């Protein structure tokens, strides 16, 4: 009996190999589908309509491809339409994908087939069943033939035994009847004994050989009688499941789900073993006795734990591939595109069929030369990875920046087998980076360089001037009477005036010059390679003339002017801070000289600036220390009327008597003049 079960198991193993090979058909391109030697069908799960058939299917069923694609699978399947519909929905929703059916050919002949079905998503997003059909009629006939062979073999043994018993009876009869034929009878008995012994040894050899094969199988094989009582099992089943002999199959497997299996319908379940729970696929095969009855059943339990893990990883990878926001492109070793995801289409505008078989050169924006791509592929060959920013072109022709990561996949020989590229559109990021850079380096109101950017450009200009041995002119411009415009017409008009003033100053300079707004109504210029002082004077006069022209601002007319201080590198200093301080001193000198003029920096200006700074500090302290006093001077009128005027005087311990002509203008500029009468007791 073990001979038959072993042979049947070998046939079932072949079916599992075929099933595994067919499970990879989903990833075949359309050309492979049409020309593949396997019988393949695409079926609508709900209606059973055959959407597509390959040429092998037409040859097998005896229909043309057009005829097949007008049929429903229930017109071919000999199960009831309700059973066929149930199996289709199981394949679509429950993950069941292996079936045994009876299919009718065009000539009326019925064939036993195995069917592997898997959900399949077409380009329109509709769910189909991708089915691979294999004719197993011959295999079924072979199984019956094998069982018949074993039955005949057992009958032969029984016949031989009967013959031996008959021979013994004849011998007794002859011995009691005729002693003369003793020698002949002995020879016959000896010959019969040798024949029986030889037959027994041959049967024992075959039994041992088949038992060895039976026990060497790693999966579990359990043989039961027709009532599902366990008769025997292989070594793996005994080791992992314990002593099974004499138990009912439901008790032996210990799981109701594992025993709810019918002929030709494998079922997945979880089985408890001596070494923990296992995911198994169990199939049941009847063992016929050749006369319409049954010897019993063979249960085959295969460990599918790793297969389930692989399927889960494949589903996870497929989900990540289809749902990731990054574009994914897979190309072969010749860089021909084999697969793209949904995000790829959303970013580039190209659909999958439009790019299949083409190279990524179709996305070339023209912004990168051949050396750029040579470096890219050299990195892939040497390190297996490249990452960086690249500009590509969409289907619409729009050029956009992307961040690209390309990895090479190597085969077992170390050669590149394929490339996997991940990319995303960084247009928004580049725009935000540009905006952040703009905000960090330029004035929001006028669009001129801000203080930070001006200082950076200043340092670069000084470095270049030192290398070229050239001059750099530095100018400070302060708008005269701007505060009055801002206070009388409002801050909005003041902002418009600053914008217009910035435009006028910019129009008077070169493209290589830097114009900045340092704050309020204060502007700064940086003019590299300004070798001649006369040239700087022309620029200064041009700027002052432009600023003194009337400003027309939303119906208002305003007038301002500019006071400009100018200093030169390296004549007046070689450090940025020194030059900025000198330009500021020169600007205040221009204000003292009547405004609406420019003034070059001199050493005397620097000393004057130091004295002014000292005076400002002392004036602040004078107010808090009450160093100011009032002096009254008599005044005689025309009619001899007597009066007096109050004069403000300031005596400082370090500066001595400070003239009102020196501290009154500074008080006005610093806004301290209004507080002085209150502090000295005048109201």
For each residue, the residues with C-beta under 8 A, 3 or more apart:
1: 4 5 150 223 231 232 295
2: 5 6 207 210 211 214 223 232
3: 6 7 150 206 207 210
4: 1 7 8 146 147 150 287 295
5: 1 2 8 9 214 221 223 232 287 298
6: 2 3 9 10 210 213 214 217
7: 3 4 10 11 146
8: 4 5 11 12 143 146 285 287 298
9: 5 6 12 13 214 217 221 298 300
10: 6 7 13 14 213
11: 7 8 14 15 139 142 143
12: 8 9 15 16 283 285 300
13: 9 10 16 17
14: 10 11 17 18 139
15: 11 12 18 19 114 136 139
16: 12 13 19 20 302
17: 13 14 20 21
18: 14 15 21 22 114 134
19: 15 16 22 23 98 114 116
20: 16 17 23 24
21: 17 18 24
22: 18 19 25 38 116 132 134
23: 19 20 26 97 116 118
24: 20 21 27 28
25: 22 28 33 36 38 40 116 130 132
26: 23 118 120 130
27: 24
28: 24 25 32 33 36
29: 32 33 356
30: 33 34
31: 34 35
32: 28 29 35 36
33: 25 28 29 30 36 40 52 54
34: 30 31 54 55
35: 31 32 54 55
36: 25 28 32 33 40 54 56
37: 56
38: 22 25 56 132 133 134
39: 54 56 57 60 132 133 134 135
40: 25 33 36 53 54 56 57 130 131 132 133
41: 50 52 53 54 57 68 73 130 131 133
42: 50 51 52 53 120 122 128 129 130 131
43: 48 49 50 51 73 88 117 128 129 131
44: 47 48 49 51 128 129
45: 88 89 91 92 119 127 128 129
46:
47: 44 72
48: 43 44 72 73 74 81 84 85 88
49: 43 44 72 73
50: 41 42 43 53 68 69 70 71 72 73
51: 42 43 44 69 128
52: 33 41 42 69
53: 40 41 42 50 57 58 65 68 69
54: 33 34 35 36 39 40 41 57 58 65
55: 34 35 58 59 65
56: 36 37 38 39 40 59 60
57: 39 40 41 53 54 60 61 65 68 133
58: 53 54 55 61 63 64 65 67 68
59: 55 56 62
60: 39 56 57 105 133 135
61: 57 58 68 76 103 105 106
62: 59 105 106 107
63: 58 67 68 71 106
64: 58 67 68
65: 53 54 55 57 58 68 69
66: 69 70
67: 58 63 64 70 71 106
68: 41 50 53 57 58 61 63 64 65 71
69: 50 51 52 53 65 66
70: 50 66 67
71: 50 63 67 68 75 76
72: 47 48 49 50 75
73: 41 43 48 49 50 76 77 84 88
74: 48 77 79 81 84 85
75: 71 72
76: 61 71 73 103 104
77: 73 74 84 101 102 103
78: 101 102 103 104 110
79: 74 83 84 87 101 102
80: 83 84
81: 48 74 84 85
82: 85 86
83: 79 80 86 87
84: 48 73 74 77 79 80 81 87 88
85: 48 74 81 82 88 89
86: 82 83 89 90
87: 79 83 84 90 91 96 99
88: 43 45 48 73 84 85 91 92 117 129
89: 45 85 86 92 93 94
90: 86 87 93 94 96
91: 45 87 88 94 95 96 97 99 117 118 119 129
92: 45 88 89 119 127 129
93: 89 90
94: 89 90 91
95: 91
96: 87 90 91 99
97: 23 91 116 117 118
98: 19 114 115 116 266
99: 87 91 96 114 115 117 264 265
100: 112 113 114 115 136 264 265
101: 77 78 79 112 113 115
102: 77 78 79 110 111 112 113
103: 61 76 77 78 110 111 113 133
104: 76 78 108 109 110 111
105: 60 61 62 108 109 110 111
106: 61 62 63 67
107: 62
108: 104 105
109: 104 105
110: 78 102 103 104 105
111: 102 103 104 105 135 137
112: 100 101 102 135 136 137 140
113: 100 101 102 103 133 134 135 136 137
114: 15 18 19 98 99 100 133 134 136
115: 98 99 100 101 131 132 133 134
116: 19 22 23 25 97 98 131 132 134
117: 43 88 91 97 99 129 130 131 132
118: 23 26 91 97 129 130
119: 45 91 92 127 128 129 130
120: 26 42 127 128 129 130
121: 125 126 127 128
122: 42 125 126 128
123: 352 353
124:
125: 121 122
126: 121 122
127: 45 92 119 120 121
128: 42 43 44 45 51 119 120 121 122
129: 42 43 44 45 88 91 92 117 118 119 120
130: 25 26 40 41 42 117 118 119 120
131: 40 41 42 43 115 116 117
132: 22 25 38 39 40 115 116 117
133: 38 39 40 41 57 60 103 113 114 115
134: 18 22 38 39 113 114 115 116
135: 39 60 111 112 113 138
136: 15 100 112 113 114 139 140
137: 111 112 113 140 141
138: 135 141 142
139: 11 14 15 136 142 143
140: 112 136 137 143 144
141: 137 138 144 145
142: 11 138 139 145 146
143: 8 11 139 140 146 147 285
144: 140 141 147 148 288 290
145: 141 142 148 149
146: 4 7 8 142 143 149 150
147: 4 143 144 150 151 287 288 289 290 295
148: 144 145 151 152 290
149: 145 146 152 153
150: 1 3 4 146 147 153 154
151: 147 148 154 155 289 290 291
152: 148 149 155 156 290
153: 149 150 156 157
154: 150 151 157 158
155: 151 152 158 159
156: 152 153 159 160
157: 153 154 160 161 199 203
158: 154 155 161 162
159: 155 156 162 163
160: 156 157 163 164 195 196 199
161: 157 158 164 165
162: 158 159 165 166
163: 159 160 166 167 192
164: 160 161 167 168 192 196
165: 161 162 168 169
166: 162 163 169 170
167: 163 164 170 171 188 189 192
168: 164 165 171 172
169: 165 166 172 173
170: 166 167 173 174
171: 167 168 174 175 185 188 189
172: 168 169 175 176
173: 169 170 176 177
174: 170 171 177 178 181 185
175: 171 172 178 179 182 185
176: 172 173
177: 173 174
178: 174 175 181
179: 175 182
180:
181: 174 178 184 185
182: 175 179 185 186
183: 186 187
184: 181 187 188
185: 171 174 175 181 182 188 189
186: 182 183 189 190
187: 183 184 190 191
188: 167 171 184 185 191 192
189: 167 171 185 186 192 193
190: 186 187 193 194
191: 187 188 194 195
192: 163 164 167 188 189 195 196
193: 189 190 196 197
194: 190 191 197 198
195: 160 191 192 198 199
196: 160 164 192 193 199 200
197: 193 194 200 201
198: 194 195 201 202
199: 157 160 195 196 202 203
200: 196 197 203 204
201: 197 198 204 205
202: 198 199 205 206
203: 157 199 200 206 207
204: 200 201 207 208
205: 201 202 208 209
206: 3 202 203 209 210
207: 2 3 203 204 210 211
208: 204 205 211 212
209: 205 206 212 213
210: 2 3 6 206 207 213 214
211: 2 207 208 214 215
212: 208 209 215 216
213: 6 10 209 210 216 217
214: 2 5 6 9 210 211 217 221 234
215: 211 212 234 235 236
216: 212 213 235
217: 6 9 213 214 221 234 236
218: 236 303
219: 236 300 301 302 303
220: 233 234 236 237 240 241 280 299 300 301 302
221: 5 9 214 217 233 234 236 237 298 299 300 301
222: 230 232 233 237 244 249 252 298 299 301
223: 1 2 5 230 231 232 233 287 296 297 298 299
224: 227 228 229 230 231 249 296 297 298 299
225: 228 229 231 295 296
226: 293 294 295 296 297
227: 224
228: 224 225 248 249 250 259 297
229: 224 225 246 247 248 249
230: 222 223 224 233 244 245 246 247 248 249 252
231: 1 223 224 225 245 296
232: 1 2 5 222 223 245
233: 220 221 222 223 230 237 238 241 244 245
234: 214 215 217 220 221 237 238
235: 215 216 238 239
236: 215 217 218 219 220 221 239 240
237: 220 221 222 233 234 240 241 244 301
238: 233 234 235 241 242 243 244
239: 235 236 274
240: 220 236 237 273 274 275
241: 220 233 237 238 244 252 253 273 274
242: 238 274
243: 238 247
244: 222 230 233 237 238 241 247 252
245: 230 231 232 233
246: 229 230
247: 229 230 243 244 251 252
248: 228 229 230 251 252
249: 222 224 228 229 230 252 253 259 297 299
250: 228 253 256 259
251: 247 248 254
252: 222 230 241 244 247 248 249
253: 241 249 250 258 259 271 282 299 301
254: 251 258 271 272
255: 258 259 269 270 271 272
256: 250 259 260
257: 260 267 269 270
258: 253 254 255 261 267 269 270 271 280 282 301
259: 228 249 250 253 255 256
260: 256 257 267
261: 258 265 266 267 282 283 284 299
262: 265 284
263: 284 285 286
264: 99 100 283
265: 99 100 261 262 283
266: 98 261 281 282 283
267: 257 258 260 261 281 282 283
268: 279 280 281 282 304
269: 255 257 258 279 280 282
270: 255 257 258 277 278 279 280
271: 253 254 255 258 277 278 279 280 282 301
272: 254 255 276 277
273: 240 241 276 277 278
274: 239 240 241 242
275: 240
276: 272 273
277: 270 271 272 273
278: 270 271 273 303 305
279: 268 269 270 271 303 304 305 308
280: 220 258 268 269 270 271 301 302 303 304
281: 266 267 268 301 302 304
282: 253 258 261 266 267 268 269 271 299 300 301 302
283: 12 261 264 265 266 267 299 300
284: 261 262 263 297 298 299 300
285: 8 12 143 263 297 298 300
286: 263 294 297
287: 4 5 8 147 223 294 295 296 297 298
288: 144 147 292 293 294 295
289: 147 151 292 293 294 295
290: 144 147 148 151 152
291: 151
292: 288 289
293: 226 288 289
294: 226 286 287 288 289 297
295: 1 4 147 225 226 287 288 289
296: 223 224 225 226 231 287
297: 223 224 226 228 249 284 285 286 287 294
298: 5 8 9 221 222 223 224 284 285 287
299: 220 221 222 223 224 249 253 261 282 283 284
300: 9 12 219 220 221 282 283 284 285
301: 219 220 221 222 237 253 258 271 280 281 282
302: 16 219 220 280 281 282
303: 218 219 278 279 280 306
304: 268 279 280 281 307 308
305: 278 279 308 309
306: 303 309 310
307: 304 310 311
308: 279 304 305 311 312
309: 305 306 312 313
310: 306 307 313 314
311: 307 308 314 315
312: 308 309 315 316
313: 309 310 316 317
314: 310 311 317 318
315: 311 312 318 319
316: 312 313 319 320
317: 313 314 320 321
318: 314 315 321 322
319: 315 316 322 323
320: 316 317 323 324
321: 317 318 324 328 341
322: 318 319 341 342
323: 319 320 342
324: 320 321 328 341 343
325: 343 424
326: 343 422 423 424
327: 340 341 343 344 346 347 348 402 421 422 423 424
328: 321 324 339 340 341 343 344 420 421 422
329: 337 339 340 344 360 420 421 423
330: 337 338 339 340 418 419 420 421
331: 334 335 336 337 338 359 360 418 419 421
332: 335 336 338 417 418 419
333: 415 416 417 418 419
334: 331
335: 331 332 359 360 419
336: 331 332 357 358 359
337: 329 330 331 340 355 356 357 358 359 360
338: 330 331 332 356 418
339: 328 329 330 352
340: 327 328 329 330 337 344 345 350 352 355
341: 321 322 324 327 328 344 345
342: 322 323 345 346
343: 324 325 326 327 328 346 347
344: 327 328 329 340 341 347 348 350 352
345: 340 341 342 348 349 350 351 352
346: 327 342 343
347: 327 343 344 394 402 423 424 425
348: 327 344 345 363 392 394 395
349: 345 394 395 396
350: 340 344 345 354 355 362 394 395
351: 345 354 355
352: 123 339 340 344 345 355 356
353: 123 356
354: 350 351 395
355: 337 340 350 351 352 358 362
356: 29 337 338 352 353
357: 336 337
358: 336 337 355 361 362
359: 331 335 336 337 362
360: 329 331 335 337 363 364 421
361: 358 364
362: 350 355 358 359
363: 348 360 392 393
364: 360 361 368 392 393
365: 368 391 392 393 399
366: 393 399
367: 391 399
368: 364 365 372 373 390 391
369: 372
370: 373 374
371: 374 375
372: 368 369 375 376
373: 368 370 376 377
374: 370 371 377 378
375: 371 372 378 379
376: 372 373 379 380 386 388 406
377: 373 374 380 381
378: 374 375 381 382
379: 375 376 382 383 385 386
380: 376 377 383 384 385 386 406 407 408 416 419
381: 377 378 408 416
382: 378 379
383: 379 380 386
384: 380 407 408 410
385: 379 380 405 406 407 408
386: 376 379 380 383 404 405 406
387: 403 404 405 406
388: 376 403 404
389: 401 402 403 404 426
390: 368 401 402 403 404 423
391: 365 367 368 399 400 401 402
392: 348 363 364 365 399 400 402 423
393: 363 364 365 366 397 398 399 400
394: 347 348 349 350 397 398 399 400
395: 348 349 350 354
396: 349
397: 393 394
398: 393 394
399: 365 366 367 391 392 393 394
400: 391 392 393 394 425 427
401: 389 390 391 425 426 427 430
402: 327 347 389 390 391 392 423 424 425 426
403: 387 388 389 390 423 424 426
404: 386 387 388 389 390 421 422 423
405: 385 386 387 421 422 423
406: 376 380 385 386 387 419 420 421 422
407: 380 384 385 419 420 421
408: 380 381 384 385 416 418 419
409: 416 417 418 419 420
410: 384 414 415 416 417
411: 414 415 416 417
412:
413:
414: 410 411
415: 333 410 411
416: 333 380 381 408 409 410 411 419
417: 332 333 409 410 411
418: 330 331 332 333 338 408 409
419: 330 331 332 333 335 380 406 407 408 409 416
420: 328 329 330 406 407 409
421: 327 328 329 330 331 360 404 405 406 407
422: 326 327 328 404 405 406
423: 326 327 329 347 390 392 402 403 404 405
424: 325 326 327 347 402 403
425: 347 400 401 402 428
426: 389 401 402 403 429 430
427: 400 401 430 431
428: 425 431 432
429: 426 432 433
430: 401 426 427 433 434
431: 427 428 434 435
432: 428 429 435 436
433: 429 430 436 437
434: 430 431 437 438
435: 431 432 438 439
436: 432 433 439 440
437: 433 434 440 441
438: 434 435 441 442
439: 435 436 442 444
440: 436 437 450 452 453
441: 437 438 449 450 452 453 456
442: 438 439 447 448 449 450 453
443: 446 447 448 449 450 516 517
444: 439
445: 495 498 499 517
446: 443 498 499 502 517
447: 442 443 502
448: 442 443 502 506 515 516 517 523
449: 441 442 443 453 454 457 514 515 516 517
450: 440 441 442 443 453 454 516 517 518
451: 454 455 516 518 519
452: 440 441 455 456
453: 440 441 442 449 450 456 457 516
454: 449 450 451 457 458 514 516 518 524 526
455: 451 452 458 459 576
456: 441 452 453 459 460
457: 449 453 454 460 461 514 526
458: 454 455 461 462 474 514 526 576 579 580
459: 455 456 462 463 576
460: 456 457 463 464
461: 457 458 464 465 472 514 526 528
462: 458 459 465 466 472 569 574 576
463: 459 460 466 467
464: 460 461 467 468 470 528
465: 461 462 468 469 470 471 472 528 529 569 570
466: 462 463 469 570
467: 463 464
468: 464 465 529
469: 465 466
470: 464 465 528 529 531
471: 465 529 530 531 568 569 570 571
472: 461 462 465 526 527 528 529 530 568 569
473: 525 526 527 530 536 566 567 568 569
474: 458 524 525 526 527 566 567 568 569 579 580 582 583
475: 524 525 527 540 564 565 566 583 598
476: 522 523 524 564 565 580 583 584 586 587
477: 505 522 523 524 525 543 547 562 563 564 587
478: 521 522 523 562 563 587 591
479: 482 497 498 501 521 522 523 547 560 561 562
480: 560 561 562 563 591 595 596
481: 484 485 559 560 561
482: 479 485 486 494 497 498 520 521 560
483: 486 487 521
484: 481 487 488
485: 481 482 488 489 493 494 497 558 560
486: 482 483 489 490 491 493 494
487: 483 484
488: 484 485
489: 485 486 493 494 553 556 558
490: 486 493 494
491: 486 494 495
492: 495 496
493: 485 486 489 490 496 497 553 554 556 558
494: 482 485 486 489 490 491 497 498
495: 445 491 492 498 499
496: 492 493 499 500 551 553 554
497: 479 482 485 493 494 500 501 551 553 558 560
498: 445 446 479 482 494 495 501 502 517 521
499: 445 446 495 496 502 503
500: 496 497 503 504 551 553
501: 479 497 498 504 505 521 523 547 551 560
502: 446 447 448 498 499 505 506 515 517 523
503: 499 500 506 507
504: 500 501 507 508 543 546 547 549
505: 477 501 502 508 509 515 523 525 543 546 547
506: 448 502 503 509 515
507: 503 504 546
508: 504 505 539 542 543 546
509: 505 506 513 515 525 527 539
510: 513 527
511:
512: 528 529
513: 509 510 525 526 527 528
514: 449 454 457 458 461 525 526
515: 448 449 502 505 506 509 523 524 525
516: 443 448 449 450 451 453 454 523 524 525 526
517: 443 445 446 448 449 450 498 502 522 523 524
518: 450 451 454 522 523 524
519: 451 522
520: 482
521: 478 479 482 483 498 501
522: 476 477 478 479 517 518 519
523: 448 476 477 478 479 501 502 505 515 516 517 518
524: 454 474 475 476 477 515 516 517 518 580 583
525: 473 474 475 477 505 509 513 514 515 516
526: 454 457 458 461 472 473 474 513 514 516
527: 472 473 474 475 509 510 513 530 536 539
528: 461 464 465 470 472 512 513
529: 465 468 470 471 472 512
530: 471 472 473 527 535 536 539 568
531: 470 471 535
532: 535 536
533: 536 537 568 600
534: 537 538
535: 530 531 532 538 539
536: 473 527 530 532 533 539 540 566 568
537: 533 534 540 541 598
538: 534 535 541 542
539: 508 509 527 530 535 536 542 543
540: 475 536 537 543 544 564 566 598
541: 537 538 544 545 598
542: 508 538 539 545 546
543: 477 504 505 508 539 540 546 547 562 564
544: 540 541 547 548 561 562 564 596 597 598
545: 541 542 548 549
546: 504 505 507 508 542 543 549
547: 477 479 501 504 505 543 544 560 561 562
548: 544 545 559 560 561 562 596
549: 504 545 546
550: 557 558 559
551: 496 497 500 501 557 558 559 560
552: 556 557
553: 489 493 496 497 500 556 557 558
554: 493 496
555:
556: 489 493 552 553
557: 550 551 552 553
558: 485 489 493 497 550 551 553
559: 481 548 550 551
560: 479 480 481 482 485 497 501 547 548 551
561: 479 480 481 544 547 548 595 596
562: 477 478 479 480 543 544 547 548 596
563: 477 478 480 587 588 590 591 595 596 597 598 599
564: 475 476 477 540 543 544 586 587 590 597 598 599
565: 475 476 582 583 584 585 586 587 588 589 590 598 599 601
566: 473 474 475 536 540 583 586 598 599 600 601
567: 473 474 571 572 573 579 582 583 586 600 601
568: 471 472 473 474 530 533 536 571 572 601
569: 462 465 471 472 473 474 572 573 574 579
570: 465 466 471 573 574
571: 471 567 568
572: 567 568 569 578 579 582 601
573: 567 569 570 578 579 582
574: 462 569 570 578
575: 578 579
576: 455 458 459 462 579 580
577: 580 581
578: 572 573 574 575 581 582
579: 458 474 567 569 572 573 575 576 582 583
580: 458 474 476 524 576 577 583 584
581: 577 578 584 585 606 609
582: 474 565 567 572 573 578 579 585 586 601 605 606
583: 474 475 476 524 565 566 567 579 580 586 587 601
584: 476 565 580 581 587 588 609
585: 565 581 582 588 589 601 605 606 608 609
586: 476 564 565 566 567 582 583 589 590 599 600 601 605
587: 476 477 478 563 564 565 583 584 590 591 599
588: 563 565 584 585 591 592 609 612
589: 565 585 586 592 593 599 605 608
590: 563 564 565 586 587 593 595 597 598 599
591: 478 480 563 587 588 595
592: 588 589
593: 589 590 597 599
594: 597
595: 480 561 563 590 591
596: 480 544 548 561 562 563
597: 544 563 564 590 593 594
598: 475 537 540 541 544 563 564 565 566 590
599: 563 564 565 566 586 587 589 590 593 605
600: 533 566 567 586
601: 565 566 567 568 572 582 583 585 586 605 606
602: 605 606
603: 606 607
604: 607 608
605: 582 585 586 589 599 601 602 608 609
606: 581 582 585 601 602 603 609 610
607: 603 604 610 611
608: 585 589 604 605 611 612
609: 581 584 585 588 605 606 612 613
610: 606 607 613 614
611: 607 608 614 615
612: 588 608 609 615 616 666
613: 609 610 616 617
614: 610 611 617 618 655
615: 611 612 618 619 655 658 662 663 666
616: 612 613 619 620 666 670
617: 613 614 620 621
618: 614 615 621 622 652 654 655 658
619: 615 616 622 623 650 663 666 667 670 672
620: 616 617 623 624 670 672
621: 617 618 624 625 627
622: 618 619 625 626 627 628 650 652
623: 619 620 626 627 628 672 675 676 679
624: 620 621
625: 621 622
626: 622 623 679 680
627: 621 622 623 650 651 652
628: 622 623 648 649 650 676 679 680
629: 648 649 650 651 680
630: 646 647 648 649 680 681 682
631: 646 647 648 649
632: 644 645 646 647
633: 644 645 647
634: 642 643 644
635: 642 643 644 645
636: 640 641 642 643
637: 640 641 642 643
638: 641
639:
640: 636 637
641: 636 637 638
642: 634 635 636 637
643: 634 635 636 637
644: 632 633 634 635
645: 632 633 635
646: 630 631 632 682
647: 630 631 632 633 660
648: 628 629 630 631 660 664 676 680
649: 628 629 630 631 657 660
650: 619 622 627 628 629 657 658 660 663
651: 627 629 656 657 658
652: 618 622 627 655 656 658
653:
654: 618
655: 614 615 618 652 658
656: 651 652
657: 649 650 651
658: 615 618 650 651 652 655 662 663
659: 662 663
660: 647 648 649 650 663 664
661: 664 665
662: 615 658 659 665 666
663: 615 619 650 658 659 660 666 667
664: 648 660 661 667 668 673
665: 661 662 668 669
666: 612 615 616 619 662 663 669 670
667: 619 663 664 670 672 673 676
668: 664 665 671 673
669: 665 666
670: 616 619 620 666 667
671: 668 674
672: 619 620 623 667 675 676
673: 664 667 668 676
674: 671 677
675: 623 672 678 679
676: 623 628 648 667 672 673 679 680
677: 674 680 682 683
678: 675 682 683
679: 623 626 628 675 676
680: 626 628 629 630 648 676 677
681: 630
682: 630 646 677 678
683: 677 678
